[in-house]
Amino acid sequence: MKPLPWLEVDPDAPFPAASTARREPDGLLAAGGDLSPARLLNAYRAGIFPWFSDGQPPLWWSPDPRAVFRTEALATSRRFRRAMRASTWMIRADTRFDEVIATCAGIPRGGQQGTWITADMIDAYVELHRLGHAHSIEVFDGERLVGGLYGIAIGRMFFGESMFSRVPDGSKAALAGLAATLRTWGWPLIDAQVENPHLISLGAERWPRARFLHEVASLTSQPGQIGCWTQRFGTFPAASLCVASP
């Protein structure tokens, strides 16, 4: 097996072509570099994301196939829609980014020990949030944060990073709220990175990497929504997600 490419010090140095990523494990492409804003934004534009644990250098990935949500095709169950109709939850954006990413890092997950959202990762994405590129979607029960997700927006493409629930359906409500809003903005896709049964159950599709990269190149080159999303996204009830559902 060929040695893994090591990234240059310059954060603007190009990544290896995503097509050269190893099929196993899950599209590992390169190592090294840093988590500077320039490096991260260049990675996402190229269909690449960081994923590593404490004690490792940054590792960079481009899986094939790629898990992708179409914002017009998110799958929600009848049980979920009934629960949302009866809820008093409200959905917002970018009001508690730090809490969302910290909760994603710390919440227990079945079959997983530790977290890949290290302190360095948190610092890097908080900085991207400060610069207007990283965003959180938040679900509130009163003033209690019960679910959420965060990710990166470039052009008309949203790259999902992680989500959490403190109560049943909290993360699903955040994802559904994000998809509904992006759909009205004319943003067609949400990157979900690596497939798993839960994502597939919500409507994630398995796209060949070449198809994903083609769409990302087009969507990230278009005008987007840089800056805080709180006002642009608005505040709306989770019950409104089900207005058009049977």
PyMOL commands that set and color helices and strands:
alter all, ss='L'
color gray80, all
select helices_A, chain A and resi 18-20+37-45+78-86+97-106+119-130+170-185+197-201+209-220+230-233+238-242
alter helices_A, ss='H'
color red, helices_A
select strands_A, chain A and resi 28-31+49-50+59-61+66-70+90-93+134-141+144-154+157-165+189-193+205-207+236-237
alter strands_A, ss='S'
color yellow, strands_A
deselect
rebuild
show_as cartoon
